[in-house]
Amino acid sequence: MTGEELKRRAAERAVSLVADGMRLGLGTGSTARHFVALLGARVREGLDVVAVPTSEATRAQAEAEGIRLTTLDETPELDLTVDGADELDDRLRLIKGGGGALLREKIVAAASRRMVVIADGSKRVAVLGRFPLPIEVVPFGLGATRRAVAAAAERAGCRGALSLRSAPDGAPFVTDGGHYILDGAFGRIEDPEALAGALATVPGVVDHGLFLGLATGAVVASEEGLAELGRL
Ligand SMILES: O=C[C@H](O)[C@H](O)[C@H](O)COP(=O)(O)O
């Protein structure tokens, strides 16, 4: 089975959790894209839901699928968010933001009663950190912020290169919120909570890709079948 087929399998299970009347958060990325496509098919069959997208890319896809959209201003509490992840551990701690959508994703997940992660088996790790941690920063003061991030990470036991993410044209990648991303190649993040706490003390940091205590469940698809973690 290809990676895309595995992602689709996980997305199919997540779509089965959606019921009429639900207020949904729609994730971003190649796995969430399968979920939005499958949800769109159900909406065209008559399913009545309303959804908040976590990126402009997902907004465009959801609109094209005919999914009714809302905002967190109109609908501040959501029933279920379904999103992908770059890594997840057995305690449902995540790294997200490989596609640059981490800030809106975290706001939407925090506004949801349930957040279900969909992923293929390659995303599951024993210790977070193989995937470089995205850290969203304000462009102003980038040099100083980068030094402060490095110092904060070191206090939490993490060392590694902090790379400014680039767009395909070589310019800095800019998030939907107008910010830059530093990718922290920390290797192993032994204490994600300590790192999250340390990063939160740096003024130029808007947010980071550690999602701790947000995911309530996960569907992980591999050749062996679907593994379900937590509460779906
Ligand atoms: O910013 C992007 C998101 O956090 C994605 O959910 C994450 O990068 C996983 O994406 P994919 O499903 O494409 O691996």
The ligand as an SDF file (V2000), in Angstrom:
LIG
                    3D

 14 13  0  0  0  0  0  0  0  0999 V2000
    1.4990   22.6440    9.0340 O   0  0  0  0  0  0  0  0  0  0  0  0
    1.1120   21.5480    8.6670 C   0  0  0  0  0  0  0  0  0  0  0  0
    0.4430   20.5910    9.5160 C   0  0  0  0  0  0  0  0  0  0  0  0
    0.8390   20.6180   10.8460 O   0  0  0  0  0  0  0  0  0  0  0  0
    0.3160   19.1850    8.9820 C   0  0  0  0  0  0  0  0  0  0  0  0
   -0.7630   18.6180    9.6170 O   0  0  0  0  0  0  0  0  0  0  0  0
    1.5140   18.3160    9.2190 C   0  0  0  0  0  0  0  0  0  0  0  0
    2.6320   18.9480    8.6570 O   0  0  0  0  0  0  0  0  0  0  0  0
    1.3420   16.9210    8.6190 C   0  0  0  0  0  0  0  0  0  0  0  0
    1.2150   17.0330    7.2380 O   0  0  0  0  0  0  0  0  0  0  0  0
    1.1280   15.7770    6.3000 P   0  0  0  0  0  0  0  0  0  0  0  0
   -0.1830   15.1350    6.5530 O   0  0  0  0  0  0  0  0  0  0  0  0
    1.2320   16.3510    4.9040 O   0  0  0  0  0  0  0  0  0  0  0  0
    2.2960   14.9030    6.6210 O   0  0  0  0  0  0  0  0  0  0  0  0
  1  2  2  0
  2  3  1  0
  3  4  1  0
  3  5  1  0
  5  6  1  0
  5  7  1  0
  7  8  1  0
  7  9  1  0
  9 10  1  0
 10 11  1  0
 11 12  2  0
 11 13  1  0
 11 14  1  0
M  END
$$$$
